[in-house]
Amino acid sequence: MSLLSLAIGAGIAIALAGIVALIFATFSVAVPENKTAVILHFGKVSQVREKPGLLWLAARRMPWCEIKMISRARDYRAYDDIHSNDEAGTYVRVDAWVELRVVDPVKSLFAVGNLNDALRSVTYDAVAAALGARTFAEIVQNDAAIAASISSVIAKAAAPWGVEIEAFWLKNIHVRTELEDQLTQAIAARLELAKARLEEEGRLRIEDLEAQTQLDVAEKLAHAKGQYPEKVGAAYQKLGNHPEVLDAYQTLLRLGTYDASRTVVFDGFASNDVRAMDAAMMEVVPQPVSRG
């Protein structure tokens, strides 16, 4: 086989491969992850493909064939500045956040003309109805419960469209500027009143504790003072059983009344011994110190 024949064969093979690839690309559809391909023939559903990969579609280039790619992934819609009034007629402006997922691609195509417009309309109506049935205070205090009720209304309306509502939030609840100022002032006044009440209750509580503490201390001191004579009397009663100990204690007690820095006491002399005055005048003879 000549080199020319090999070259011709290789060229033919490459050309055939290119033709096959072109045909396959022309008559096939790539279905991505988390998407559903809905194939329409003359406006009617011919085939639904949810599995990702390539789908062979011989009629792809035909004018009556249409391909709709519907996402099944979680999606969201943000609706800002929804205007409404509360039960008392107060102007209220809120933002809404809706998380959703298409669970039936065919219904999402045919059950509603425009899914986005229908979802927006239902959300606005549900929010206005929920806020209009409540006061502004209830809206602020129970926003989570109100959001749950709105979510159930939207979910019920979106179910026939093949759409599942997974979450709903109300955000950024606003009123007119002048009403916001009034509310801010009212809240500040309530906080100041609560602060003053707490301070007064704390002061009264401290005074009560101080008075109770002083009363307890006085009672304990009185009890201690009453115990002292009783204990001293009991001690003297026990000492009475030992006259020599009692006599020594009384002598020590009497000597303790003298000021040792100013007084020299001569005590212990009997009446027939040297008098205390004479003893005070006696000359003290120093004793020799033994150096042995």
C-alpha positions in Angstrom: 0.0 0.0 0.0 1.5 3.3 -1.0 1.9 6.3 1.2 -0.6 8.2 -1.0 -3.3 5.6 -0.3 -2.7 5.9 3.4 -3.0 9.6 3.3 -6.3 9.4 1.3 -7.7 6.9 3.7 -6.8 9.0 6.7 -8.3 12.1 5.2 -11.6 10.2 4.4 -11.7 8.9 8.0 -11.2 12.4 9.4 -13.9 13.8 7.1 -16.3 11.1 8.1 -15.6 11.6 11.8 -16.2 15.4 11.3 -19.4 14.7 9.5 -20.7 12.4 12.2 -19.7 14.9 14.9 -21.5 17.6 13.0 -24.6 15.5 12.6 -24.6 14.5 16.2 -24.1 18.1 17.4 -26.9 19.3 15.0 -29.4 16.7 16.1 -28.6 16.3 19.8 -29.4 18.3 23.0 -27.1 18.6 26.0 -29.1 18.4 29.2 -27.2 20.1 32.1 -27.3 19.0 35.8 -30.5 20.2 37.7 -32.3 21.0 34.5 -35.2 19.4 32.6 -35.4 19.4 28.9 -39.0 19.7 27.7 -39.3 18.9 23.9 -42.3 20.5 22.2 -43.7 19.4 18.8 -46.2 21.9 17.4 -46.5 23.4 20.9 -47.3 20.1 22.6 -45.1 18.1 24.9 -43.3 15.4 23.0 -40.6 14.4 25.4 -39.3 15.3 28.9 -35.7 14.5 29.8 -34.4 15.1 33.4 -31.3 12.9 33.3 -28.2 15.0 32.5 -26.3 14.1 29.3 -26.8 14.2 25.5 -30.2 13.6 24.1 -30.6 12.5 20.4 -33.3 14.6 18.8 -33.7 14.0 15.0 -36.3 16.8 14.7 -34.2 19.4 16.5 -33.7 21.6 13.4 -37.3 21.3 12.3 -39.4 24.5 12.6 -42.1 22.7 14.7 -39.6 21.5 17.3 -38.9 23.7 20.3 -36.7 22.9 23.4 -37.4 24.4 26.8 -34.7 24.1 29.5 -36.4 24.4 33.0 -34.2 24.7 36.0 -35.0 22.4 39.0 -32.4 24.1 41.3 -33.4 26.3 44.2 -34.2 29.8 43.0 -35.3 33.0 44.6 -37.2 36.2 44.0 -36.6 39.5 45.8 -39.4 42.0 45.8 -38.5 45.4 47.2 -40.7 48.3 48.3 -44.1 46.6 48.6 -46.4 49.4 49.6 -49.4 48.7 51.8 -51.4 50.0 54.8 -51.9 48.4 58.2 -55.3 47.9 59.9 -55.3 51.5 61.1 -54.5 52.9 57.7 -50.8 53.6 58.5 -48.5 53.5 55.4 -46.2 50.5 55.6 -43.4 49.6 53.2 -41.7 46.2 53.3 -39.3 44.0 51.2 -40.0 40.3 50.6 -37.8 37.4 49.8 -39.2 34.2 48.2 -37.2 30.9 47.8 -38.7 28.4 45.4 -38.1 25.4 43.3 -39.8 24.1 40.1 -41.0 20.5 40.8 -43.1 20.0 37.7 -41.5 21.6 34.6 -44.5 20.9 32.4 -46.9 22.7 34.7 -44.6 25.6 35.0 -44.8 26.0 31.2 -48.5 25.5 30.6 -50.3 26.1 33.9 -49.5 29.8 34.0 -48.9 32.3 31.2 -45.8 34.0 32.8 -44.5 32.4 36.0 -42.5 35.5 37.2 -45.4 37.9 36.7 -47.9 35.5 38.4 -45.6 34.9 41.3 -45.0 38.6 41.8 -48.7 39.4 41.7 -49.6 36.6 44.2 -46.8 37.8 46.5 -47.9 41.4 46.5 -51.5 40.5 47.1 -50.7 38.1 50.0 -48.4 40.7 51.6 -51.0 43.5 51.3 -53.8 41.3 52.7 -51.7 40.1 55.7 -50.5 43.6 56.6 -53.9 45.2 56.2 -55.4 42.8 58.8 -52.9 43.8 61.5 -51.7 46.8 63.4 -48.2 48.1 62.9 -47.2 46.9 66.4 -48.4 43.4 65.5 -46.5 43.5 62.2 -43.3 44.4 63.9 -43.7 42.0 66.9 -45.0 39.0 64.9 -43.2 39.3 61.6 -42.1 35.6 61.6 -45.7 34.4 62.1 -47.0 36.8 59.5 -44.3 35.6 57.0 -45.3 32.0 57.6 -49.0 32.8 56.9 -48.0 34.7 53.7 -45.8 31.7 52.7 -48.7 29.3 53.0 -50.9 31.5 50.8 -48.2 31.8 48.1 -47.5 28.1 48.2 -51.1 27.2 47.8 -51.4 29.5 44.7 -48.1 28.3 43.2 -48.7 24.6 43.6 -50.9 24.3 40.4 -48.0 25.9 38.5 -45.6 23.1 39.5 -43.7 25.4 41.9 -42.9 24.7 45.5 -42.3 27.6 47.9 -39.4 26.6 50.3 -39.0 29.8 52.3 -40.4 33.3 52.7 -39.2 36.4 54.6 -40.3 39.9 55.3 -37.5 42.4 55.5 -36.9 46.1 56.2 -40.3 47.1 57.5 -40.7 50.9 57.1 -43.2 53.6 57.8 -43.3 57.2 56.9 -40.5 59.4 58.3 -42.6 61.4 60.6 -44.2 58.2 62.1 -40.7 56.7 62.5 -39.7 59.8 64.5 -42.7 59.5 66.7 -42.1 55.8 67.3 -38.4 56.5 68.1 -39.4 59.1 70.6 -42.0 56.9 72.2 -39.5 54.0 72.5 -36.9 56.4 74.0 -39.5 57.6 76.5 -40.4 54.1 77.5 -36.8 53.1 77.9 -36.2 56.2 80.1 -39.2 55.4 82.2 -38.1 51.8 82.6 -34.6 52.9 83.5 -35.9 55.3 86.2 -38.2 52.6 87.6 -35.3 50.1 87.8 -33.1 52.7 89.5 -35.8 53.5 92.1 -36.5 49.8 92.7 -32.8 49.3 93.1 -32.4 52.2 95.5 -35.3 51.0 97.7 -34.0 47.5 97.6 -30.5 48.7 98.8 -32.1 50.8 101.6 -34.1 47.8 102.7 -31.0 45.5 102.7 -29.1 48.1 104.7 -31.9 48.4 107.3 -32.2 44.7 107.6 -28.4 44.3 107.9 -28.3 47.0 110.7 -31.2 45.2 112.5 -29.4 41.8 112.2 -26.2 43.4 113.5 -28.0 45.0 116.5 -29.7 41.8 117.4 -26.4 39.9 117.3 -24.6 42.5 119.4 -27.4 42.5 121.9 -27.3 38.8 122.1 -23.5 38.9 122.5 -23.7 41.5 125.3 -26.3 39.4 127.1 -24.1 36.3 126.8 -21.1 38.1 128.4 -22.4 38.4 132.0 -23.9 35.0 131.8 -20.6 33.4 130.8 -18.6 35.5 133.4 -21.0 34.4 136.1 -20.7 30.8 135.1 -16.9 31.1 135.2 -16.9 32.7 138.7 -19.2 29.8 139.8 -16.7 27.3 138.6 -13.8 29.2 140.2 -15.7 29.2 143.5 -15.0 25.5 143.7 -11.3 26.3 143.8 -10.7 29.2 146.4 -7.0 29.4 145.8 -7.5 29.8 142.0 -10.2 32.4 142.6 -8.0 34.3 145.0 -5.1 34.3 142.6 -7.4 35.5 139.7 -8.7 38.3 141.8 -5.2 39.4 142.8 -4.1 39.3 139.2 -7.2 41.3 138.2 -6.5 43.9 140.9 -2.9 44.3 139.9 -4.0 44.6 136.3 -5.8 47.8 137.2 -2.5 49.6 138.0 -0.5 51.5 135.5 2.8 49.7 135.4 4.6 52.6 133.8 3.8 55.0 136.7 3.1 52.9 139.8 5.2 50.7 142.0 3.0 48.3 144.0 4.0 46.8 147.3 1.6 44.0 148.0 1.5 40.8 150.0 2.7 42.2 153.4 0.7 41.0 156.4 -0.4 43.4 159.1 2.3 42.3 161.5 5.0 42.5 158.9 6.8 45.5 157.5 4.3 48.1 156.2 4.2 48.8 152.6 5.4 52.4 153.2 8.4 51.1 155.2 9.2 48.6 152.5 9.2 51.3 149.9 11.8 53.3 151.9 14.1 50.3 152.4 17.5 50.5 150.7 18.1 47.8 148.2 21.5 46.1 148.7 22.8 44.9 145.4 23.8 41.2 145.5 27.4 40.4 144.4 27.6 38.7 141.0 29.2 35.4 141.0 31.9 35.1 138.3 32.9 31.6 139.1 
